[in-house]
Amino acid sequence: MKKLRGLLGACAMLFVGIASAQVQDMPGGPRVNQLNLPEGVNQIARDVAWLHWFMLIICMVIFVAVFGVMFYSIWAHRKSRGVKPATFHEHMGVEVAWTVIPFLIVIAMALPATRTVVAMKDTSGADLTIKVTGYQWKWGYEYIDGPATGVKFLSNLSTPRAQIENKEPKGQFYLMEVDNPLVVPVGKKIRLAVTAADVIHSWMVPDLAVKQDAIPGFVRNTWFRADKIGEYRGQCTELCGKDHAFMPIVVKVVSEADYAKWADDQKKLLLAAADDPNKEWTGPELIARGEKVYAANCVACHQGSGKGVMGAFPALDGSQIVMGPKAANIDILLKGKPGTAMASFASQLNDVEIAAVITYTRAAWTNAGKGKDPIISPADVKAAR
């Protein structure tokens, strides 16, 4: 029996060791066995953590006091002990006490909470403004001012599909990694103008103590300041459709010098990668470019096979729109289809990208050589806008 207990104990220790080796704390994100709020990297986060404990302690004291008195009364004044119930109907002291004491408790809780909430909503005096747009299912960032003025990009989940489909081991940053993180300088007040292009999303990064709903047709302001260089991770926290779990947020906080260099590099990349819709693109060039655009923007709904998801997202393989006249195909990408999950891509993709992805879908799967207008030029898209 002792040997069996020892063997079971050794197996348990081995299991714990293997689990701890595979599951690790995520820098800037959730931790293994985390039971409390993150410490955060700014004053607002520290205030929120303090308020959490302050409110919890007050609630625990009230709980213990109320239920302690109640259970003592039940035990000490039970009928089996011959206790006779009181016959009074009201007591001025009791009436005043249970009115004044809760009022004072509410005031004691409201004052520090109100001070923190007001600070969270005060976006004045920002050093940098960034527009954040939620899409199904990715985030778009546009730098409104500062060294990176004009820089904009999409931030997509970068976890390989093989990990999501359990075809290979999951990485340390599973579902919490992106291809293009939001980059900001350390110690600066960052104002976010948050909106959405399709449905309601919510931009949240716990370590930065920031959470703001992104609502179509509205711009909601919030802000944060990171006091420590590093990467901080969050997710969309509003149920926004099929791939809600696949639109993480990564904020990369760097020094001012590194931020200035990053901004300069991004501007150079934008100039180098700027697409000219008037350029003559060949069919193979558009197909190669379109395959990348499709993988970044369309595969989540229509699948890599083009078969879509039955009852939710139509198949592009064999689609009458894809194989039909080019005008209708261009129109649905530019305007979307009201009442369905097909949103407009007019603001997300430029003329070359839209032309490329349409050309790719017309040449992919079983569509190749069957439809009309196999090559869509950027000029066609430009004219349709």
MARTORFI-870518 format. One line per field, with one value per residue (C-alpha): x, y, z; residue in one letter. Coordinates in steps of 0.25 Angstrom, whole numbers. Layout:
u (X,...) $
v (Y,...) $
w (Z,...) $
migu (a,...) $
//
This chain:
u (0,11,18,5,3,17,15,2,9,21,11,4,17,21,7,8,23,19,6,15,25,14,6,13,10,8,16,6,-6,-12,-4,-5,-15,-18,-28,-27,-27,-14,-4,-5,6,-1,-7,-22,-19,-13,-26,-35,-28,-28,-43,-46,-40,-46,-60,-58,-53,-65,-75,-68,-69,-84,-87,-80,-87,-101,-101,-93,-104,-115,-109,-106,-121,-126,-117,-118,-133,-139,-152,-147,-140,-153,-150,-162,-162,-162,-175,-171,-174,-163,-151,-146,-131,-132,-139,-129,-117,-121,-123,-111,-100,-103,-103,-89,-84,-89,-83,-70,-70,-75,-64,-52,-59,-64,-51,-45,-56,-55,-40,-42,-51,-42,-36,-31,-16,-13,1,-4,-17,-20,-33,-37,-47,-53,-56,-61,-51,-39,-35,-31,-21,-19,-9,-16,-4,10,22,14,3,-4,1,-10,-11,-19,-16,-20,-19,-5,-7,-6,-19,-12,-11,-26,-30,-21,-12,0,4,-1,9,11,3,-8,-20,-13,-3,-4,3,3,3,-1,12,12,23,25,20,11,-4,-10,-24,-32,-44,-51,-62,-66,-70,-80,-85,-81,-67,-60,-45,-39,-25,-25,-11,-14,-27,-35,-48,-56,-68,-67,-80,-83,-87,-81,-67,-64,-52,-43,-28,-17,-3,8,19,27,33,27,16,2,-9,-24,-36,-50,-59,-72,-78,-77,-79,-73,-58,-60,-50,-40,-38,-27,-20,-6,0,15,21,35,44,42,54,50,36,41,49,37,29,39,41,26,25,36,29,16,22,29,17,7,-2,-4,-17,-13,-2,-4,-5,-3,-13,-2,2,-12,-15,-2,-6,-21,-17,-10,-22,-32,-24,-24,-38,-47,-43,-49,-63,-62,-51,-38,-46,-56,-67,-72,-80,-93,-105,-95,-86,-88,-78,-69,-66,-76,-83,-91,-86,-72,-74,-83,-81,-70,-79,-87,-75,-68,-81,-82,-68,-70,-84,-85,-99,-109,-115,-104,-90,-84,-78,-73,-58,-57,-50,-41,-36,-30,-34,-22,-25,-40,-37,-26,-35,-47,-37,-32,-46,-49,-36,-37,-43,-53,-56,-43,-47,-62,-66,-67,-57,-46,-37,-42,-33,-31,-36,-49,-50,-46,-57,-67,-64) $
v (0,9,6,9,22,26,22,30,42,41,41,53,61,57,61,75,76,73,82,94,92,93,104,116,130,139,152,163,154,143,135,121,119,134,137,152,165,167,177,186,196,210,217,214,199,201,209,199,187,195,198,183,179,191,188,173,175,184,174,163,171,174,159,154,164,162,147,146,154,146,132,136,141,128,120,128,132,119,114,101,110,116,130,139,147,162,169,183,188,199,205,219,216,203,211,222,212,204,216,225,213,208,222,225,212,215,229,223,213,223,234,227,219,232,239,227,226,241,239,228,236,249,248,263,266,253,252,243,240,226,222,208,201,187,178,164,159,168,182,194,204,218,228,242,250,250,244,233,242,235,221,211,196,183,175,160,147,141,127,117,110,96,100,104,91,83,78,83,87,100,111,120,132,123,132,144,148,157,160,175,180,194,201,213,221,218,229,236,238,231,235,224,228,214,211,198,196,184,180,183,180,183,187,183,181,178,182,196,197,200,195,202,197,199,203,205,219,224,229,226,232,225,226,219,221,210,213,200,196,182,175,175,166,167,162,167,165,167,155,159,146,133,137,146,138,140,155,158,171,173,187,188,199,204,215,229,227,213,218,230,219,210,222,225,211,210,222,217,203,210,218,206,197,208,202,209,206,211,201,190,177,164,152,144,156,159,144,143,156,152,139,147,157,145,138,151,155,144,131,131,132,125,115,112,102,113,104,114,110,104,113,124,128,124,117,124,111,111,124,130,144,140,134,144,159,166,178,170,164,177,183,173,175,190,191,178,171,177,167,158,156,161,175,185,185,198,204,192,189,198,196,187,178,177,174,164,156,156,151,140,135,134,126,117,104,99,113,114,116,115,129,142,153,145,157,169,181,191,202,194,195,210,213,206,214) $
w (0,3,-10,-17,-10,-13,-28,-29,-22,-32,-44,-38,-37,-51,-56,-49,-54,-69,-68,-62,-73,-84,-78,-74,-70,-82,-82,-82,-81,-72,-62,-58,-47,-47,-36,-35,-44,-51,-44,-56,-61,-58,-47,-52,-51,-37,-33,-39,-32,-19,-21,-23,-10,-3,-7,-5,10,12,6,15,27,25,21,34,43,37,36,50,57,49,52,67,68,63,72,85,84,79,83,90,100,104,99,97,84,86,83,79,65,63,69,66,69,60,49,49,50,38,30,33,34,20,15,21,15,1,2,7,-5,-16,-13,-17,-28,-34,-34,-41,-52,-54,-56,-66,-75,-75,-89,-89,-90,-98,-104,-116,-122,-129,-136,-133,-142,-139,-150,-151,-147,-146,-141,-149,-144,-150,-144,-144,-139,-134,-141,-148,-153,-165,-161,-162,-162,-158,-147,-149,-140,-144,-137,-147,-151,-149,-134,-134,-140,-131,-142,-134,-120,-115,-113,-101,-107,-113,-118,-112,-123,-135,-147,-145,-130,-126,-123,-113,-106,-91,-81,-91,-90,-101,-105,-113,-122,-122,-133,-141,-155,-154,-140,-126,-121,-108,-107,-94,-88,-74,-70,-76,-68,-81,-87,-97,-105,-120,-126,-141,-144,-131,-127,-112,-105,-95,-91,-84,-80,-79,-69,-73,-86,-90,-98,-92,-97,-97,-105,-111,-99,-106,-113,-128,-136,-140,-138,-126,-119,-130,-129,-119,-115,-113,-109,-110,-101,-105,-102,-109,-117,-122,-125,-133,-141,-142,-148,-158,-162,-164,-172,-181,-182,-186,-197,-202,-202,-207,-218,-231,-236,-250,-251,-261,-252,-259,-255,-248,-240,-236,-232,-223,-216,-215,-208,-197,-196,-195,-184,-176,-178,-184,-179,-165,-172,-185,-181,-189,-198,-202,-197,-186,-174,-177,-172,-168,-179,-194,-202,-212,-219,-230,-226,-236,-232,-233,-246,-251,-257,-250,-246,-236,-230,-228,-223,-212,-207,-207,-201,-193,-193,-182,-173,-174,-168,-181,-178,-187,-189,-196,-184,-180,-194,-205,-220,-223,-211,-215,-230,-225,-216,-226,-237,-227,-224,-239,-241,-229,-226,-237,-242,-250,-265,-263,-260,-267,-266,-260,-257,-250,-251,-240,-249,-250,-235,-235,-245,-236,-224) $
migu (m,k,k,l,r,g,l,l,g,a,c,a,m,l,f,v,g,i,a,s,a,q,v,q,d,m,p,g,g,p,r,v,n,q,l,n,l,p,e,g,v,n,q,i,a,r,d,v,a,w,l,h,w,f,m,l,i,i,c,m,v,i,f,v,a,v,f,g,v,m,f,y,s,i,w,a,h,r,k,s,r,g,v,k,p,a,t,f,h,e,h,m,g,v,e,v,a,w,t,v,i,p,f,l,i,v,i,a,m,a,l,p,a,t,r,t,v,v,a,m,k,d,t,s,g,a,d,l,t,i,k,v,t,g,y,q,w,k,w,g,y,e,y,i,d,g,p,a,t,g,v,k,f,l,s,n,l,s,t,p,r,a,q,i,e,n,k,e,p,k,g,q,f,y,l,m,e,v,d,n,p,l,v,v,p,v,g,k,k,i,r,l,a,v,t,a,a,d,v,i,h,s,w,m,v,p,d,l,a,v,k,q,d,a,i,p,g,f,v,r,n,t,w,f,r,a,d,k,i,g,e,y,r,g,q,c,t,e,l,c,g,k,d,h,a,f,m,p,i,v,v,k,v,v,s,e,a,d,y,a,k,w,a,d,d,q,k,k,l,l,l,a,a,a,d,d,p,n,k,e,w,t,g,p,e,l,i,a,r,g,e,k,v,y,a,a,n,c,v,a,c,h,q,g,s,g,k,g,v,m,g,a,f,p,a,l,d,g,s,q,i,v,m,g,p,k,a,a,n,i,d,i,l,l,k,g,k,p,g,t,a,m,a,s,f,a,s,q,l,n,d,v,e,i,a,a,v,i,t,y,t,r,a,a,w,t,n,a,g,k,g,k,d,p,i,i,s,p,a,d,v,k,a,a,r) $
//
